C-alpha cells in the first residue's frame, strides 16, 4: 500500500511540471487543476487486550481519512455479530492514527463482538470484526430466608430463595435451625434441593412452646452462604398433667406418708397437686383430698387421723387448666396398736379419798377389754400396783377411790387394755387432805374448818370477824386517807365490797393484831416461830408456798406456780390494802394484789412502826416473809393455842 502511495505522488509531480511548461509556452491559455477524489476512511480493528470479567481494552487505527477530515473514531460492540454505531458505541477522538479505550460495565463470562469505526464526510467506515469473552468471577451464592409458616406444636414450613449462584452451581440448598441464634450446618440441617430459586419443606419433630432460630443456606464450590435469621415459636399442645403415685411409707396405726410426682404439666401450669384416698378403690377429689402445693416435681405429706387396721386406696392427682389427672392407684393398711388413753386430774380430794379417771380416745382398732386407774405412792404406777377396773370400751370414765391415807401424795395413771397390750395415760399426782380437827366459831358466829398440819392446828380459811373475842367492835374504815392515818385498830373488806367476806375474809391492820384479842378464844395470831415450824414441816420455804396455796386458777391468777394445797391450808389471794409505807408502785390507802398474793400477819413484835408478815404469790412456789408499816391491811390466819 505504501508503494502505491509513492508512485501516485511521483505521477502527480510530473503532471504539475508539464502543466507549468505548457503555460509558459502559451501564457494566454487557462490551466484547470485536477479534481481530488474523496472516499470513506480506511480503519482497522485492534484485538481486545486486558480482558477481565467486567471490561477490556479495545481500539483501532485509521490508516486513511479518504481525503476528508475524520470527525469521529472509536469502537462499537455487542453480543451479536457486526455491531454498528447503533449498538454500544465508544468514541475515541478524531483524525487518523491508532487509538484505544478501556471499556467497562460488561457482563462477566460473555462473548462480545467489536469493530473499530471512523467517520468522515463520506460516512462511517468499520474495521474488521474481532471477538473477546469476559472472564467469570466465582463467589458464594446469594440467598434469602423465608418466614416460617404453618406453625404447629411440633412443626413448621421453612424455606428460602437462592437468588444468585455466584457463577458456580448450587449443589445443595435448604434450612438450618436451632434453639440458639445464628444456626449453621453443624446444627439441625434439612437439605431441600439444588440450584437457584425458591424452596420449602415441612419440618416435624419440634418441641412444643419452643423458640427456634432459622436460616436458609446454599452451597456451591466457593462454600456455604446463609440467609438472614428468622425466628418462630412452636405452639403449645395443652393436655392433662402426667402424675405418678408414690408408695405409702411410715405407716402407723393412725397415719402414713403419702405423695406423688408431677412429671409433666401438660403445657399448662399445675395449680394444685396432692393425694386423694378412701377405703374404696380409685378415689377422686370427691373423696378425702390433701392438697400439697403446685407445679411439677415430687411431693409428700404426713397424713394423720386414719383408722388402725384399715386398708386405704390412694392416688396422686394434679390439676391444670385441662382438668384433673390421677396417678396409678396404690394401697396400704394401717397398723393395729394398743389403745390411746389420757389421765384426768384428780378431783373431790379428801383426807381419805379422791375421784380419779381418764378417757380412752382410741381403741387401737381392737376392742378395749378393760380400762381403769392404777395408783401408788411411787411414780408411774402400773397394773402391778393398786388397780381399779372401771369398765371397757372407749370414752371417759371415773371412780371414787376411798381408803387413802391423809396428807399423803399419790401417783396415778389411767390404763386401757386391748389384744395388743396395755396403754397408760400421763402420770399425775394428788395429795390427800390432812385430817380435820373439827371447826371453830368466832365472836360474830362465823364457823371455820380446821386442819391439822404436823403438830399444829390451823384455821382452814381467813379470819372474817368484825369483833374482838371480848365482844368489842373493830372499826370498819372505808376511806383511803382515814385508813392511811390510823394508829389504832381497823378492818375492811377488799375493795370495801362485802361480797369478798366469805371467800377471802377481812383485811386487818397490825394495830388490830397487836391487841391480842382478835382470834377466837383458845386461838391466836401465829408468831414468827410458829410460821417457821409450819414452813419446815412442809419442806422448806422453796416448796412450802405451793403446798399452802389452793391449786388451780379459780381464784389465783395463772400460772399459780407450784400450787397443790398438799397441806390443806387452802391459801387464797385476798390481796391487801396499802399502808403508810406502800409497796413500790402503789398508793397509800389503796387496795391491790387481789388474785396475785395471799399475805398474813405475824404477831411477833419488831421495831415500831414496822410489823412482820408472811405470804405467797401467784408466780412463785416459795413461801416468804417481810415487814411493812403497821397501817397496812393484811389477812389473818389463827392457830390453835
KEDRENLUM-633460 format. One line per 5 residues: their letters; for each residue z, x, y of C-alpha. Coordinates in steps of 0.25 Angstrom, whole numbers. Each point is the difference from the previous one (the first is absolute). Example, Ala and Ser with C-alpha at 12.3 -4.5 7.8 and 13.67 -1.06 7.14 Angstrom:
<kebas>
AS> 31:49:-18 ~ -2:6:14
</kebas>
This chain:
<kebas>
XXXXX> 0:0:0 ~ 3:12:10 ~ -13:6:-3 ~ -7:-13:4 ~ 7:0:13
XXXXX> -4:14:3 ~ -15:-3:-3 ~ 1:-12:9 ~ 5:8:12 ~ -11:10:-1
XXXXX> -11:-10:0 ~ 6:-7:12 ~ 0:14:7 ~ -14:2:-3 ~ -4:-14:5
XXXXX> 7:3:13 ~ -7:13:3 ~ -13:-7:-3 ~ 2:-11:10 ~ 4:10:11
XXXXX> -12:8:-3 ~ -9:-13:1 ~ 7:-4:13 ~ -3:14:6 ~ -15:-1:-2
XXXXX> -1:-14:5 ~ 11:-3:10 ~ -6:-13:4 ~ 3:-6:-14 ~ 14:-8:-3
XXXXX> 8:5:-12 ~ 8:-10:-9 ~ 13:5:-7 ~ 0:-3:-15 ~ 9:-13:-5
XXXXX> 14:4:-7 ~ 2:-9:-13 ~ 15:-6:-1 ~ 5:-3:-14 ~ 14:-4:-7
XXXXX> 10:12:-1 ~ 1:8:-12 ~ 14:0:-6 ~ 7:5:-13 ~ 13:-5:-6
XXXXX> 11:10:-4 ~ 7:-1:-13 ~ 14:-6:2 ~ 12:10:0 ~ 15:0:0
XXXXX> 0:-13:-8 ~ 14:-7:-1 ~ 5:-14:-4 ~ -2:-5:14 ~ -10:9:7
XXXXX> -11:11:0 ~ -8:9:9 ~ -14:-6:2 ~ -12:5:9 ~ -14:4:1
XXXXX> -11:8:8 ~ -10:-5:10 ~ -11:10:-2 ~ -11:-7:9 ~ 2:-9:11
XXXXX> -14:-6:-2 ~ -4:5:15 ~ 11:-10:5 ~ 14:2:4 ~ 10:-3:-11
XXXXX> 9:-11:6 ~ 10:-1:-12 ~ 2:6:-13 ~ 11:-2:-11 ~ 2:-5:-14
XXXXX> 0:-14:-6 ~ 7:-3:-14 ~ 2:-12:-9 ~ 4:-3:-14 ~ -15:-4:-2
XXXXX> -12:9:0 ~ -8:3:12 ~ 10:-3:11 ~ -6:-2:14 ~ 7:-2:14
XXXXX> 3:-14:-4 ~ 10:6:-10 ~ 11:9:4 ~ -5:9:11 ~ 7:12:6
XXXXX> -7:6:12 ~ 1:15:1 ~ -7:4:14 ~ -14:2:4 ~ -11:10:-1
XXXXX> -5:8:-11 ~ 7:10:-9 ~ 11:-1:-10 ~ 12:-10:1 ~ 13:-4:-8
XXXXX> 11:-10:0 ~ 13:-3:-7 ~ -1:-14:-5 ~ 13:-7:-4 ~ 4:-14:-5
XXXXX> -8:0:-12 ~ 5:-6:-13 ~ 6:9:-11 ~ -8:1:-13 ~ -13:-6:6
XXXXX> -15:5:0 ~ -6:1:14 ~ -15:1:4 ~ -2:8:13 ~ -12:4:9
XXXXX> -1:8:13 ~ -8:-7:11 ~ -6:3:13 ~ -6:-9:11 ~ -11:3:11
XXXXX> -9:-9:8 ~ -8:-2:-13 ~ 11:-6:-8 ~ 10:5:-10 ~ -3:10:-11
XXXXX> 9:2:-12 ~ 3:12:-9 ~ -1:0:-15 ~ 12:-8:-7 ~ 12:7:-5
XXXXX> 12:-5:-8 ~ 14:3:-2 ~ 12:-6:-6 ~ 15:0:6 ~ 11:5:-9
XXXXX> 10:-9:-6 ~ 16:1:4 ~ 9:-5:-11 ~ 14:-6:3 ~ 10:-9:-5
XXXXX> -4:-15:-2 ~ 5:-10:11 ~ 8:-11:-5 ~ 8:-12:5 ~ 11:-8:-7
XXXXX> -1:-15:-1 ~ 13:-8:3 ~ 7:-5:-13 ~ -3:-15:-4 ~ 3:-10:-10
XXXXX> 15:6:-1 ~ 9:-5:-11 ~ 13:4:-5 ~ -7:10:-10 ~ -13:3:6
XXXXX> -10:0:12 ~ -15:2:2 ~ -2:14:6 ~ -13:7:5 ~ -8:8:10
XXXXX> -14:4:5 ~ -7:13:-1 ~ -8:1:13 ~ -5:14:-2 ~ -2:9:-12
XXXXX> 1:13:8 ~ -14:4:-5 ~ 6:1:-14 ~ 0:-10:-11 ~ 13:-8:0
XXXXX> 4:2:-15 ~ 12:-9:1 ~ 7:-10:9 ~ 12:-9:-1 ~ 14:-2:5
XXXXX> 13:7:-1 ~ 14:-6:3 ~ 15:3:-1 ~ 13:-5:6 ~ 0:12:9
XXXXX> -9:3:11 ~ -14:7:0 ~ -3:-1:-15 ~ -10:9:-6 ~ -7:1:-14
XXXXX> 13:6:-5 ~ 6:-14:1 ~ -5:-12:-6 ~ -15:1:0 ~ -10:-11:-3
XXXXX> -15:4:-1 ~ -9:-11:4 ~ -14:6:0 ~ -10:10:6 ~ -9:2:12
XXXXX> 1:-7:14 ~ 3:-14:3 ~ 12:-10:-1 ~ 8:-1:-13 ~ 13:-8:-4
XXXXX> 9:-1:-12 ~ 11:-10:-5 ~ 12:9:-2 ~ 11:-5:-9 ~ 14:5:-5
XXXXX> 6:1:13 ~ 15:-3:3 ~ 4:-13:7 ~ 5:1:14 ~ -4:14:2
XXXXX> -8:7:12 ~ -12:9:-5 ~ -8:10:8 ~ -15:0:-3 ~ -12:9:4
XXXXX> -14:-1:-5 ~ -6:13:-5 ~ -14:6:-2 ~ -3:13:-8 ~ -13:9:2
XXXXX> -3:15:-2 ~ 8:3:12 ~ 13:-6:-4 ~ 7:-14:1 ~ 1:-8:13
XXXXX> 10:-11:3 ~ -1:-12:9 ~ 11:-4:9 ~ 13:-5:-6 ~ 3:-15:-1
XXXXX> 12:-7:-6 ~ 4:-13:-7 ~ 12:-6:-6 ~ 0:-7:-13 ~ 6:-14:0
XXXXX> 13:-3:-8 ~ 0:-9:-12 ~ 13:-7:0 ~ 7:-4:-13 ~ 13:-2:-6
XXXXX> 9:12:0 ~ 2:8:-13 ~ 14:1:-5 ~ 8:4:-12 ~ 13:-3:-5
XXXXX> 11:11:-3 ~ 8:-2:-13 ~ 14:-4:3 ~ 11:11:1 ~ 15:1:2
XXXXX> 2:-13:-8 ~ 15:-5:1 ~ 7:-13:-3 ~ -4:-6:13 ~ -11:8:6
XXXXX> -12:10:-2 ~ -9:9:9 ~ -14:-7:1 ~ -12:4:7 ~ -15:3:0
XXXXX> -12:8:7 ~ -11:-5:9 ~ -11:9:-4 ~ -11:-7:9 ~ 2:-9:12
XXXXX> -14:-7:-2 ~ -4:5:13 ~ 10:-9:7 ~ 14:3:5 ~ 10:-3:-11
XXXXX> 10:-8:9 ~ 10:-2:-11 ~ 3:5:-14 ~ 12:-1:-10 ~ 3:-6:-13
XXXXX> 2:-14:-6 ~ 8:-3:-12 ~ 4:-12:-9 ~ 5:-3:-13 ~ -14:-6:-3
XXXXX> -12:7:-2 ~ -10:4:11 ~ 9:-2:12 ~ -7:-2:14 ~ 5:0:14
XXXXX> 6:-14:-2 ~ 10:6:-9 ~ 10:10:4 ~ -7:9:10 ~ 6:13:5
XXXXX> -8:6:12 ~ -1:15:0 ~ -8:5:12 ~ -14:0:4 ~ -12:9:-2
XXXXX> -5:8:-13 ~ 8:10:-8 ~ 12:-1:-10 ~ 12:-9:3 ~ 13:-4:-7
XXXXX> 13:-8:2 ~ 13:-2:-7 ~ 1:-14:-4 ~ 14:-7:-2 ~ 5:-14:-3
XXXXX> -6:0:-14 ~ 6:-7:-12 ~ 4:9:-11 ~ -7:0:-14 ~ -12:-7:6
XXXXX> -15:4:-1 ~ -7:0:13 ~ -15:1:3 ~ -5:8:12 ~ -12:3:8
XXXXX> -3:8:12 ~ -8:-7:11 ~ -8:4:13 ~ -5:-9:11 ~ -12:2:9
XXXXX> -9:-9:8 ~ -7:-3:-13 ~ 12:-6:-7 ~ 11:5:-10 ~ -3:10:-12
XXXXX> 9:2:-11 ~ 2:12:-10 ~ 2:-2:-14 ~ 12:-7:-6 ~ 12:9:-5
XXXXX> 13:-6:-6 ~ 14:5:-1 ~ 13:-5:-6 ~ 13:1:8 ~ 12:6:-7
XXXXX> 12:-8:-5 ~ 14:5:5 ~ 14:-2:1 ~ 5:-11:10 ~ 1:2:15
XXXXX> 14:-4:4 ~ 8:1:13 ~ 15:0:2 ~ 6:-9:10 ~ 12:4:9
XXXXX> 14:-5:-4 ~ 6:-12:6 ~ 13:-8:0 ~ 8:13:-2 ~ 14:-3:-3
XXXXX> 11:9:-5 ~ -3:-4:-15 ~ -15:-4:0 ~ -13:-1:7 ~ -14:-7:-1
XXXXX> -10:10:-6 ~ -15:-3:-3 ~ -15:4:1 ~ -14:-4:-1 ~ -11:2:-10
XXXXX> -12:1:8 ~ -10:4:-11 ~ 2:-2:-15 ~ -10:12:-3 ~ -9:-9:-7
XXXXX> 10:-2:-11 ~ 11:-11:-1 ~ 13:4:6 ~ 10:-3:-12 ~ 12:4:8
XXXXX> 5:2:14 ~ 13:3:7 ~ 10:9:6 ~ 6:13:-4 ~ 12:6:7
XXXXX> 10:12:-1 ~ 9:8:9 ~ -11:12:-1 ~ -14:0:6 ~ -12:-5:-7
XXXXX> 6:-9:-11 ~ -9:-4:-12 ~ 1:-10:-11 ~ 10:9:-7 ~ 10:-3:11
XXXXX> 5:-14:3 ~ -12:-9:-2 ~ 0:-15:5 ~ -13:-7:-5 ~ -5:-11:10
XXXXX> -12:-7:-7 ~ -14:5:-2 ~ -14:-1:6 ~ -3:3:15 ~ 6:-4:13
XXXXX> 13:1:7 ~ 14:0:-8 ~ 15:2:3 ~ 13:-2:-6 ~ 15:0:5
XXXXX> 6:12:-6 ~ 16:0:-2 ~ 11:9:-5 ~ -3:11:9 ~ 11:10:6
XXXXX> 4:-2:14 ~ -5:11:11 ~ -9:6:-11 ~ -14:5:2 ~ -10:-5:-10
XXXXX> -15:4:-2 ~ -9:-11:-6 ~ -15:-2:-3 ~ -9:-11:-4 ~ -7:1:-13
XXXXX> -12:-7:-8 ~ -5:2:-14 ~ -13:-2:-6 ~ -7:6:-12 ~ -4:12:8
XXXXX> 15:3:3 ~ 11:-1:10 ~ -2:1:15 ~ 11:1:11 ~ 0:-3:14
XXXXX> 6:9:11 ~ 14:5:-1 ~ 10:-7:10 ~ 15:0:1 ~ 11:-9:6
XXXXX> 15:1:1 ~ 9:-11:-4 ~ 10:-4:11 ~ 14:5:0 ~ 10:-10:-6
XXXXX> 6:-9:11 ~ 15:-1:4 ~ -2:-14:5 ~ 0:-5:14 ~ 7:2:13
XXXXX> 2:-10:12 ~ 2:3:14 ~ 8:-7:11 ~ -13:-8:4 ~ -1:-5:-14
XXXXX> -12:8:-3 ~ -1:4:-15 ~ -5:14:-5 ~ -4:5:-14 ~ 7:13:-3
XXXXX> -6:12:-8 ~ 7:11:-8 ~ -6:14:3 ~ 7:10:-8 ~ 15:-1:4
XXXXX> -3:-8:13 ~ -1:-15:2 ~ -10:-3:12 ~ -4:-13:6 ~ -15:-2:-5
XXXXX> -5:-5:14 ~ 3:3:15 ~ 13:-6:7 ~ -3:-12:9 ~ 13:-5:4
XXXXX> 3:-4:15 ~ 15:1:-1 ~ 10:11:-3 ~ 8:-2:-13 ~ 11:-4:9
XXXXX> -8:-12:5 ~ -3:6:14 ~ -14:-3:4 ~ -10:12:2 ~ -8:-1:13
XXXXX> -14:-4:-2 ~ -8:8:11 ~ -14:-3:2 ~ -4:6:14 ~ -5:15:-1
XXXXX> 7:5:12 ~ 13:-6:-4 ~ -1:5:-14 ~ -3:14:5 ~ 12:0:9
XXXXX> 10:-5:-11 ~ 13:8:-2 ~ 6:-10:-10 ~ -4:-8:-12 ~ -13:-8:-1
XXXXX> -11:-5:-10 ~ -14:-6:1 ~ -11:-4:-10 ~ -12:8:0 ~ -9:-4:12
XXXXX> 11:-11:3 ~ -6:-8:-11 ~ 10:-7:-9 ~ -11:-1:-11 ~ 2:14:-3
XXXXX> 15:-2:-3 ~ 0:-4:-15 ~ -10:11:-4 ~ 3:12:9 ~ 15:-3:4
XXXXX> 5:3:14 ~ -1:12:9 ~ 13:6:5 ~ 4:10:10 ~ 10:11:-5
XXXXX> 11:-5:9 ~ 0:-12:-9 ~ 1:9:-13 ~ 10:9:6 ~ 11:-11:2
XXXXX> 1:0:-15 ~ 0:-16:-3 ~ -15:-2:-1 ~ -1:-1:-16 ~ 7:-11:-8
XXXXX> 14:3:-5 ~ 0:10:-11 ~ -13:6:5 ~ -3:10:11 ~ -12:8:7
XXXXX> -3:12:-8 ~ 5:14:4 ~ -9:12:0 ~ 7:5:-13 ~ -4:-14:-7
XXXXX> -14:1:5 ~ -1:14:-6 ~ 6:-5:-13 ~ -11:-10:-1 ~ -11:10:4
XXXXX> 5:10:-11 ~ 1:-11:-11 ~ -15:-4:3 ~ -5:14:-2 ~ 1:6:14
XXXXX> -6:-3:13 ~ -14:3:-4 ~ -1:-12:-9 ~ 12:-9:4 ~ -8:-7:11
XXXXX> -10:-5:-10 ~ 11:-5:-9 ~ 7:-7:11 ~ -13:-7:6 ~ -5:-14:-5
XXXXX> -13:3:-8 ~ -14:-5:5 ~ -5:-4:14 ~ 5:-14:1 ~ 10:4:11
XXXXX> -3:15:2 ~ -13:6:6 ~ -10:7:-9 ~ 1:10:-7 ~ 15:-2:-2
XXXXX> 1:14:-7 ~ 8:2:-12 ~ 6:-14:1 ~ 5:-5:-14 ~ 14:-6:3
XXXXX> 6:7:-12 ~ 14:-2:6 ~ -1:-15:2 ~ 4:3:15 ~ -12:-7:5
XXXXX> -1:6:13 ~ -9:-8:10 ~ -7:5:13 ~ 8:-8:10 ~ -3:10:12
XXXXX> 10:3:11 ~ 3:-2:15 ~ -1:12:9 ~ 13:4:7 ~ 3:9:12
XXXXX> -7:12:-7 ~ -12:-7:-6 ~ -9:7:-10 ~ -12:7:5 ~ -11:-9:5
XXXXX> 9:-12:2 ~ 8:-7:11 ~ 15:-3:0 ~ 4:-14:-4 ~ -14:-3:-7
XXXXX> -2:-4:-15 ~ -8:10:-8 ~ -4:5:-14 ~ 0:-13:-7 ~ -7:1:-14
XXXXX> 1:15:2 ~ 15:4:-1 ~ 13:-4:-6 ~ 11:6:8 ~ 15:-1:-4
XXXXX> 13:4:8 ~ 10:10:-6 ~ 15:-3:4 ~ 3:15:1 ~ 3:4:15
XXXXX> -7:11:7 ~ 1:5:14 ~ -2:-12:9 ~ -9:-6:5 ~ -8:3:-13
XXXXX> 1:-6:-13 ~ -5:3:-14 ~ -10:-9:-8 ~ -8:1:-13 ~ -14:-5:-3
XXXXX> -14:-1:-7 ~ -14:-2:6 ~ -13:-6:-6 ~ -8:13:0 ~ 10:9:-7
XXXXX> 8:-1:-13 ~ 12:8:5 ~ 14:-4:5 ~ 5:6:12 ~ 11:-1:11
XXXXX> 0:2:15 ~ 8:-3:13 ~ -2:-8:12 ~ 7:-7:11 ~ 10:-11:-4
XXXXX> -7:-10:9 ~ -12:-1:-11 ~ -1:-12:-9 ~ -1:3:-15 ~ 2:-7:-13
XXXXX> 13:0:-8 ~ 3:1:-15 ~ 14:-2:-5 ~ 6:8:-11 ~ 12:-5:-9
X> 14:7:3
</kebas>
